[in-house]
Amino acid sequence: MSVEAPAIAGMTGDALLSLRDVHVTRGGRSILKDISLDLAAGEIITVIGPNGAGKSTLIKAALGIIDPDSGTVTRHGDPVIGYVPQSIALDPTLPLTVRRFLALAGEGNERAWKSALDRVGAGPLLEASMHDISGGEMRRVLLARALLRNPAVLILDEPTAGVDITGQGALYRLIQEIRTDLHCAVLLVSHDLHVVMAATDRVLCLNQHVCCSGAPDQIREHPEYLAIFGRQASAEIGIYRHHHDHHHDLHGDVCEHDHLPESHSHHG
C-alpha cells in the first residue's frame, strides 16, 4: 500500500484551523518548511516525528505564540482554543491547590471547576496540592483547566508525558470521549506510537516538512515513516485496541462499571 504525502493534510471545507505553506526558521535553519494542514470539528490529528522535527514549533504556530516567517495560520471563525502544555513550572515554595490553580485560569466558578475535574476523572483532587499529585493526575488537571474554556479546538503537547502505560491508554480514551462530547477538533503531539495511533483519525508525520499523512493503517506502511521510525515502530502502530468492561481510577486500580460489559482486548 502506498500513501502520497498530500499538499494539505486533512484538507476539508469546514476547517476550524488551517495552516498554509508555513515556514519557520531559527538561526538560519529551517524548523518548519511548507507545512499545510486543515483541522475540522470532531477530528483528531496526531503529529508524530523524531526529536527536533519541529512538532512543538508547529503547535506554537497554531496557537499564535510565534508567527511564521512565511505562510499563513487561520483560525476560522475565531474558535475558542484550549491548550494543554507539555509541562508547567511550579514554584515549590508556593502553596498551590488544584482549586487555586484552576481559579488562576480566570474561567468559570467552583461549580465549573468541579465539573471539569469530574469530566476528566479527577474530581477528588480539588483540594489536593499541585505539588503532591502524580504525573497522570497532573495531566488530567491540565486538561480540566483547558476544558474550562469549552474549546472548539483542543491542542495538546505530549499529553501523556510522565504517565505510565496504563495511564496513557486511559488518557487517550478520555481525549476521544471529550472530542465526541464537545465535537471539538483535537491537535496533539505524541511520541506514544504504541497507543496513540489507535486513538486518532489522521496522523501527520513531521520532519521539518510533512513526510506523509493519512489514516494510521496507511501511515504504518509509508516509506518515509519507515525510514524515520523503522519496521519495529511500524509494527507497534495501532496494537492498542481497548473496548473496556471496567474503568481505572486515578491510581490505576480497577473500579466498578455500572453498564453492561463490553469486550476488553489488547491486540499485539
C-alpha positions as CSV (number, residue, x, y, z in Angstrom):
1,M,0.0,0.0,0.0
2,S,1.3,3.4,-0.9
3,V,0.3,6.8,0.5
4,E,1.2,10.1,-1.1
5,A,2.2,12.9,1.1
6,P,-0.7,15.3,0.4
7,A,-0.1,19.0,-0.1
8,I,-2.7,19.7,2.6
9,A,-3.1,17.3,5.4
10,G,-6.7,16.6,6.3
11,M,-8.0,19.1,3.8
12,T,-11.6,19.9,4.4
13,G,-14.1,22.7,3.6
14,D,-15.2,23.1,7.3
15,A,-11.9,23.6,8.9
16,L,-11.6,25.4,12.2
17,L,-7.8,25.7,12.0
18,S,-5.7,26.0,8.7
19,L,-2.0,26.3,8.1
20,R,-0.9,27.1,4.6
21,D,2.8,26.9,3.4
22,V,4.0,27.7,6.9
23,H,7.8,28.2,7.1
24,V,9.7,28.9,10.3
25,T,13.4,29.5,10.6
26,R,15.6,29.9,13.6
27,G,19.3,30.8,13.5
28,G,19.3,30.4,9.7
29,R,17.9,26.8,10.0
30,S,14.5,25.7,8.7
31,I,12.4,24.4,11.6
32,L,9.3,24.0,9.6
33,K,9.1,24.0,5.8
34,D,5.9,24.4,3.7
35,I,3.5,23.0,6.3
36,S,-0.1,22.9,5.3
37,L,-3.0,21.2,7.1
38,D,-6.7,21.6,7.9
39,L,-8.3,20.6,11.2
40,A,-12.0,20.1,11.3
41,A,-14.5,20.0,14.1
42,G,-14.7,16.5,15.6
43,E,-11.4,15.4,14.1
44,I,-8.3,14.2,15.9
45,I,-5.0,14.8,14.2
46,T,-1.9,13.4,15.8
47,V,1.5,14.9,14.9
48,I,4.5,12.5,15.3
49,G,8.1,12.8,14.3
50,P,11.7,12.4,15.6
51,N,13.2,14.7,18.2
52,G,13.9,18.1,16.5
53,A,11.3,17.5,13.9
54,G,9.5,20.8,14.7
55,K,6.5,19.4,16.5
56,S,6.4,21.9,19.3
57,T,7.1,24.7,16.9
58,L,4.1,23.6,14.8
59,I,1.9,23.8,18.0
60,K,3.3,27.3,18.8
61,A,2.5,28.5,15.3
62,A,-1.0,27.0,15.5
63,L,-1.6,28.8,18.9
64,G,-0.2,32.1,17.6
65,I,2.6,32.1,20.1
66,I,5.0,32.5,17.2
67,D,4.5,34.0,13.7
68,P,5.7,32.0,10.7
69,D,8.4,33.6,8.6
70,S,6.1,32.9,5.6
71,G,2.8,31.3,5.1
72,T,-0.5,31.8,7.0
73,V,-2.2,30.4,10.1
74,T,-6.0,30.9,10.0
75,R,-8.4,30.3,12.9
76,H,-11.7,30.2,11.1
77,G,-14.5,32.0,13.0
78,D,-12.1,32.8,15.8
79,P,-12.7,29.4,17.6
80,V,-12.0,29.1,21.3
81,I,-8.8,27.2,21.8
82,G,-7.9,25.1,24.8
83,Y,-4.2,24.3,25.3
84,V,-2.5,21.6,27.4
85,P,1.2,22.2,27.5
86,Q,3.8,19.5,27.8
87,S,4.9,20.8,31.2
88,I,4.4,23.6,33.6
89,A,6.9,25.1,36.1
90,L,5.6,25.5,39.6
91,D,7.4,27.3,42.4
92,P,7.9,24.5,45.0
93,T,7.8,27.1,47.8
94,L,4.4,28.4,46.8
95,P,1.3,26.7,48.3
96,L,-1.0,25.9,45.4
97,T,-4.1,23.7,45.5
98,V,-5.8,22.4,42.4
99,R,-8.7,24.7,43.3
100,R,-6.5,27.7,43.2
101,F,-4.7,26.6,40.1
102,L,-8.0,26.3,38.2
103,A,-9.1,29.7,39.6
104,L,-6.0,31.3,38.2
105,A,-7.2,30.4,34.7
106,G,-9.8,33.1,35.1
107,E,-12.6,30.9,33.8
108,G,-15.7,29.7,35.5
109,N,-16.5,29.2,39.2
110,E,-16.2,26.5,41.7
111,R,-19.1,24.6,40.2
112,A,-17.4,24.7,36.8
113,W,-14.1,23.6,38.3
114,K,-15.7,20.6,40.0
115,S,-17.5,19.7,36.7
116,A,-14.3,19.9,34.7
117,L,-12.4,17.8,37.2
118,D,-15.2,15.2,37.2
119,R,-15.2,15.1,33.4
120,V,-11.6,14.1,33.3
121,G,-11.9,11.7,36.3
122,A,-10.1,13.9,38.7
123,G,-12.9,15.0,40.9
124,P,-11.3,14.1,44.3
125,L,-8.3,16.3,43.5
126,L,-10.0,19.7,44.1
127,E,-8.3,20.3,47.4
128,A,-5.1,18.5,46.7
129,S,-1.7,20.3,46.4
130,M,-0.4,20.7,42.9
131,H,3.0,19.7,44.3
132,D,1.7,16.3,45.6
133,I,-0.3,14.9,42.6
134,S,1.2,12.3,40.3
135,G,2.1,12.7,36.6
136,G,-1.1,11.2,35.4
137,E,-3.2,13.4,37.8
138,M,-1.3,16.5,36.7
139,R,-2.2,15.7,33.0
140,R,-5.9,15.4,34.0
141,V,-5.8,18.7,35.9
142,L,-4.2,20.5,33.0
143,L,-6.8,19.0,30.7
144,A,-9.6,20.1,33.0
145,R,-8.1,23.6,33.0
146,A,-8.2,23.7,29.2
147,L,-11.8,22.4,29.2
148,L,-13.0,25.4,31.4
149,R,-13.0,27.4,28.1
150,N,-15.4,24.9,26.4
151,P,-12.9,24.9,23.5
152,A,-13.8,24.3,19.9
153,V,-10.2,23.4,19.3
154,L,-8.1,21.4,21.8
155,I,-4.3,21.5,21.4
156,L,-2.2,19.1,23.4
157,D,1.6,18.9,23.5
158,E,2.7,15.4,24.7
159,P,-0.5,14.8,26.7
160,T,0.9,11.7,28.4
161,A,4.3,13.0,29.4
162,G,5.3,11.4,32.7
163,V,2.3,9.0,32.6
164,D,2.7,5.2,32.9
165,I,1.4,2.8,30.1
166,T,-2.0,2.2,31.9
167,G,-2.5,5.9,32.3
168,Q,-1.5,6.6,28.7
169,G,-4.3,4.4,27.3
170,A,-6.8,5.9,29.8
171,L,-5.9,9.5,28.8
172,Y,-6.2,8.8,25.1
173,R,-9.6,7.3,25.6
174,L,-10.6,10.3,27.6
175,I,-9.4,12.6,24.8
176,Q,-11.6,10.6,22.4
177,E,-14.6,10.9,24.7
178,I,-14.1,14.7,25.0
179,R,-13.9,15.0,21.3
180,T,-17.2,13.1,21.0
181,D,-18.9,15.1,23.8
182,L,-17.8,18.6,22.7
183,H,-17.4,17.8,19.0
184,C,-14.2,19.8,19.2
185,A,-11.2,19.5,17.0
186,V,-8.1,18.0,18.6
187,L,-4.5,18.5,17.5
188,L,-2.0,16.6,19.6
189,V,1.7,15.9,19.6
190,S,2.9,12.5,20.8
191,H,5.7,10.0,21.0
192,D,3.5,7.2,22.1
193,L,3.5,5.2,18.9
194,H,2.3,2.0,20.6
195,V,-1.0,3.5,21.7
196,V,-1.7,6.9,20.0
197,M,-2.3,5.6,16.5
198,A,-5.4,3.7,17.7
199,A,-6.8,6.9,19.1
200,T,-6.6,9.2,16.2
201,D,-8.4,9.9,12.9
202,R,-5.4,11.2,11.0
203,V,-1.6,11.1,11.5
204,L,0.8,13.7,10.3
205,C,4.4,12.5,10.2
206,L,6.6,15.5,10.6
207,N,10.4,16.0,10.0
208,Q,10.6,19.8,9.3
209,H,8.2,19.1,6.4
210,V,5.2,16.8,6.2
211,C,6.7,13.4,5.3
212,C,3.3,11.7,5.0
213,S,-0.2,12.0,6.4
214,G,-3.3,9.8,6.4
215,A,-5.1,7.2,8.4
216,P,-2.9,5.2,10.9
217,D,-3.1,1.9,9.0
218,Q,-1.9,3.8,5.9
219,I,1.0,5.6,7.6
220,R,2.5,2.5,9.0
221,E,3.5,1.3,5.5
222,H,4.6,4.6,4.2
223,P,8.3,4.5,3.1
224,E,9.1,7.9,4.7
225,Y,7.6,6.8,8.0
226,L,9.6,3.5,7.9
227,A,12.7,5.5,7.1
228,I,12.3,7.6,10.3
229,F,10.9,5.1,12.8
230,G,11.8,1.7,11.3
231,R,9.8,-1.5,10.8
232,Q,9.6,-2.3,14.6
233,A,7.9,1.0,15.2
234,S,5.5,0.3,12.3
235,A,4.6,-3.0,13.9
236,E,3.7,-1.1,17.1
237,I,1.2,1.2,15.4
238,G,-2.4,0.6,16.4
239,I,-1.7,-2.5,18.5
240,Y,-3.7,-0.9,21.3
241,R,-7.4,-1.6,20.8
242,H,-9.3,-1.2,24.0
243,H,-13.0,-1.9,24.4
244,H,-13.3,-1.9,28.2
245,D,-15.6,-3.5,30.6
246,H,-14.2,-1.6,33.6
247,H,-12.6,1.7,34.4
248,H,-9.4,2.6,36.2
249,D,-9.3,5.2,39.0
250,L,-6.6,7.9,39.4
251,H,-4.2,5.4,40.8
252,G,-4.7,2.8,38.0
253,D,-6.9,0.5,40.2
254,V,-9.9,-1.2,38.7
255,C,-13.2,0.2,39.8
256,E,-16.8,-0.9,39.3
257,H,-18.6,-0.4,36.0
258,D,-22.3,0.3,36.1
259,H,-23.0,-0.6,32.4
260,L,-23.4,-3.9,30.6
261,P,-20.0,-5.4,30.0
262,E,-18.2,-4.9,26.7
263,S,-15.3,-6.8,25.2
264,H,-11.9,-5.8,26.6
265,S,-8.9,-6.6,24.5
266,H,-5.3,-5.5,23.8
267,H,-4.0,-6.8,20.5
268,G,-0.4,-7.2,19.9
